[in-house]
Amino acid sequence: ALPIYLRSGGADFVHILWPQIRQSRLARRHPSATMGKIYNMVRDQLDDEGQDEEILDFVSEGDEDINKLEPPVQLDTSFPSAVVISGVPKVNQAKFDRLLSVLSKLIDKNGENEKEMPYNAEGTETMGVLFVTFNSPEVAKAARESLDGMSLDKKHTFKVIMMDEYQQIVDRQDEFVPQQTVSSFSRHDFRDWLKDKKCREQLLLRYQSETEIYWHDTTVGEPVLCYGGEREKRNKKIWCDWKVQWSPLGSYLATFHQQGVLLWGGPEFTRKARFTVKGQQVQQIEFSPNEDFMVTWNGNPALSVPPDEHAVRFFRVLTGECVRSCRTPGFAPLGGEFPHFLWSHDGKYFAECSEHNITVRDTETFEVLKDEEGKKKSFKFPDLSTFQWSPKDNVLAVWTLEKDNNPAKLTFIEVPSRRELASRSRTQIKASIHWQSEGDYLCLINTKLSKTKKEGATNLEIFRFREKNIPVDVVEVKDNVRGVFWESKGHRIAVLTHDEAGHRPKMFIYGLIKEKCELISEFNLPSNSYNQVYWAPEGQYFVVGAIGQGDLLFGGLTPDNKLEILHKDEHFMLTEVMWDPSSRYVVTAVTQPLQNNLSSFKYSMEAGYAIWTFQGRLLYRQQKEKLYVVSWRPHPPLLVSEEKQLEIKRNIKQYSKRYDALDDHAKDLARNAFRREREEKTSKFMAVLDRLRDYKDDREQDNGWDEAYSEYMASKGWESIDETIEEQVDVVEEKIQ
């Protein structure tokens, strides 16, 4: 039985008094002796509020345990079946019935209801709002969907909300506080690996089913494991299903999975972002230069049936949201099947092309750039062959082919202004374009073609992009050009050639000095297998490699342009050569494709990698079965100014003394540690031998073997004789003056 029986009009009083009763210390300690106290509390409350004492008749005088009594029924203040319609015309009493009739025709279509259209405080005009109560919450929600946004006339548009949402809307703050609807992550620790006191580089290996990151530590003599997915292995998860790839600035490690792509970062390589791609597995990815966006491609061709509208997806890296998706473009500007889009150096723009136009979009709206008239428009180029962004400017270098009476043409276009900076026309040639790493020069390799398409002489046209009117230096090359390779951050260019028969391989190095291009050095290569030149990221040093064969040639240029060949070596069946970002070390590797095909079997027996110094001294070599990826971790751009960098280079000996001392100290520590370890192992081994010797002596004494052996030796009559033998090793005669 309840101590308080609700009949008529007692709900407000009970709701006020009940908390006091439940929280009464007396009620908690003596539940059976509280009813009299409660009766007195009710009487005192009535006296204070001046209410009729007849309410005392509603209070039970029983002796029930108050802690076992259920609380009073709470008043339901929700209105799930009611909606509030604003935007209703304000009318006086004379037009009230007419307006209500018009509104009823619109509202009654949704179901039976009751309407209330209140007047203002003076009672002269309605308040422009209508309250409607339907028979069920479902009908009310359907009515809200159908009536919200409906226009009664040009001046009145309905805004419909549920009655239960009204108080929440009224209680909103005057100042808008945007709600975060997307998740993100912090990048505060993404550069911690650059703070390594030993200035070590990181190396990524993907082999068999393992993905591992190593520190390259020269003092130890071999790479030191940094992280190999131990956390995922403990949790019985797979760190990487297929491919693995660094981001361009080294902030992230991307791993490919059946469901999409994961990004890892930080000192412990924790998961930072997940990009889910439904349908086919991601085949290729590409980051924007500033790592703000990532492009995924599922491998579907442009002419797939039915068309795949989500074959290519653009993701925002920090939030993981897909900001754009499209079909696979039908043209890859650099050849092959990927990439389909080329990014500007700052990541503000990306471009795709077809056979006759280039479409440039910005990364703020992902819309096509507008022309002078404000219309979205692509760049029109008949018979487009290829295009490339400048590495340091928002400028497009576009090469179009010769057709009919229109000559082949190289055009420089500024983005987003669409201004043509320069253009050069050529006839009866085939050509390719190569930017220098700093965007200071562009080399156009053009080979003359006869009417029968037979190749003739080859010229190198070098455009000085930073100078007024973009002047051109022309270098005539008599032999066939195998490849052209710009020095990183420098003003020199290497050219590999051979004669018409494919023999007499040579390497020419040209330098752009003041207003002309001069031949700096000419070198006869020892083998015709050399086909690539790899410049160090900081320039000066290079490696000439024979991809597919294995010959290696380490060299460099002195500041006064003298060629130095430092070392010649071999890495059989070489497939990759990579400089580390600091230009101190080189990795050569034999890797195999992830797909199981004939080429995979071809390289499987020789799979492995080697680490060399820039002079060509071998530091470490290891065979790795099923080696798929070997890659140095990229560095972000330097924060030091160019002037400071030049100062450091001029005074490199002063700076190197401190690091040489640190290296010597580390090597001493490593040698001492190795010596201690060897001595400990030797002492343990000798201790085992001593125990065995003592055991042997004890056993011989116990079984009489020692005494019997002595008697046996004495019975033989052996005699010990010592002899000294002298031999004349050499005779030297000297004349004494």
RAPEWO-V190150 format. One line per field, one symbol per residue. ss: DSSP state (A for helix, B for strand, O for the rest). phi: phi as a letter, one per 30 degrees, with the letter a starting at -180 (. if undefined). burial: I if it has 9 or more other ideal C-beta (glycine too) atoms within 8 Angstrom, else O. Layout:
ss->???
phi->???
burial->???
This chain:
ss->OOOBOOOOOOAAAAAAAAAAAAOOAAAAAOAAAOAAAAAAAAAAAAAAAOOOAAAAAABOOOOOOAAAOOOOOOOOOOOOOBBBBBOOOOOOAAAAAAAAAAAAAAAAAAOOBBBBOOBOOOOOOBOOBBBBBBOOAAAAAAAAAAAOOOBOOOOOBOBBBBAAAAAAAAOOOOOOOOOOOOOOOOOOOOOAAAAOOOOOBBBBBBBOOBBBBBBBOOOOOOOBBBBOOAAAAAOOOOOOOOOBBBOOOOOOBBBBOOOBBBBBBOOOOBBBBBBBOOOOOOOBBBBOOOOOBBBBBOOOOOOOOOOOOOOBBBBBOOOOOBBBBBOOOOOOOOOOOOOOOBBOOOOOBBBBBOOOBBBBBBOOOOOBOBOOOOOBOOBBOOOBBBBBBOOOOOBBBBBBOOBOOBOBBBBBBBOOOOOBBBBBBBOOBBBBBBBOOOOOBBBBBBBBBOOOOOBBBBBBBBBBOOOOOOOBBBBBBOOBBBBBBBOOOOOBBBBBBBOOOOOOOBBBBBBBBOOBBBBBBBBBOOOOOOOBBBBOOOOOBBBBBOOOOOBBBBBBBOOOOOBBBBBBBBOOOOOBBBBOOOOOBBBBBBOOOOOOOAAAAAAAOOOBBBBBBOOOOBBBBBBOOOBBBBBBOOOOOOOOOAAAAAAAAAOAAAAAAAAAAAAAAAAAAAAAAAAAAAAAAAAAAAAAAAAAAAAAAAAAAAAOAAAAAAAAAAAOOOOOOOOOOOOOOOOOOOOOO
phi->.ddbcdccicdddddddeedddcddddddbddccddddedddddddddcicdddddddcdcdcddddcddddddddccbdccbcccidecbdddcdddddddddddddddkdabcbcdcdddicadcibbcbccdaddddddddddcdidcdadcbbdbcbdedddddddddddcdcdcdcbdbbccdcdcddddeddhdccbcbbbhccbbccddcdddjadcdcabiddddddhccdbdbdbadddcidbccccbddlbccbaidchddcabbdbdjdddcbbbcdecidbbccbcjdddcdbddcdbdcbccdddciddcabaddddbcdciicadcbccddcidbbbbbbdbabccbccdchcddcddcicdbddcbdhdcaabdddbbdbcccccddahccddbcbccdccdidddaabcbbhbcbbcbddecidbbccdbcdbddciddbdcbccccdddcdihdbcccccdddddabbdddhbbbbcbcbadddichdbbcbcbcchcbccdcabbdddbdddbbbcddeciicbbcbcdjckdbbcaacdecicdbcdababbeiecbbbddedicbbccbccbddddbddddecddcelbbcbdddjddcabbdbdhdcbbadddcdddcdddddddddddcdddddedddddddddddddddddddddddddddddddddddddddddddddciddddddddddddidbcbcbcccbddabbcbdcd
burial->OOIIOIOOOIIOIIIIIIOIIIOIOIIOOOIOOIIOIIIOIIIOIIOOOOOOOOIIOIIIOOOIOIOOIOOIOOOOOOOIIIIIIIIIIOIOOOOIOOIIOIIIOIIIOIIOIOIOIOOIOOOOIIIOIIIIIIOOOOIIIIIIOIIIOIOIOOOIOIIIIIIIOIOOOOOOOOOOOOOOOOOOOOOOIIOOIOOOOOOOIIIIIIIOOIIIIIIIIOIOOOIOIOIOIOOIIOOOOOOIOOIIIIIOIIIIIIIIIOOIIIIIIIOOIOOIIIIOIOOOIIOIIIIIIOIIIIIIIIIOOOOIOOOIOIIIIIIIIIOIOOOOIOIIIOIIIOOOOIIIIIIIIOIOIIIIIIOOIIIIIIIOOIOIIOIOOOOOOOIOIOIIOIIIIIIOOIIIIIIIOIOOOOOIIIIIIIIOOIOIOIOIOIOOIOIOIIIIOOIOIIIIIIIIIOOOOOIOOIIIIIIIIOOOOIOIIOIOIOIIIOIIIIIIOIOIIIIIIIIOOOOOIIIIIIIIOOOOIOOIIOIOIOIOOIIIIIIIIOIIIIIIIIIOIIIIIIIIIOOOIOIOIOIIIOIOIIIIIIIIIIIOIIIIIIIIOOOOOOOIOOIIOIIIIIIIIIOIOIIIOOOIOIIIIIIIIIIOOOOOOOOOIOOIOOOOOOIOOOIOOIIOOIIOIIOOOOOOOOOOOOOOOOOOOOOOOOOOIOIIOOOOOIOOIOOOOOOOOOOOOOOOOOOOOOOOOOOOO
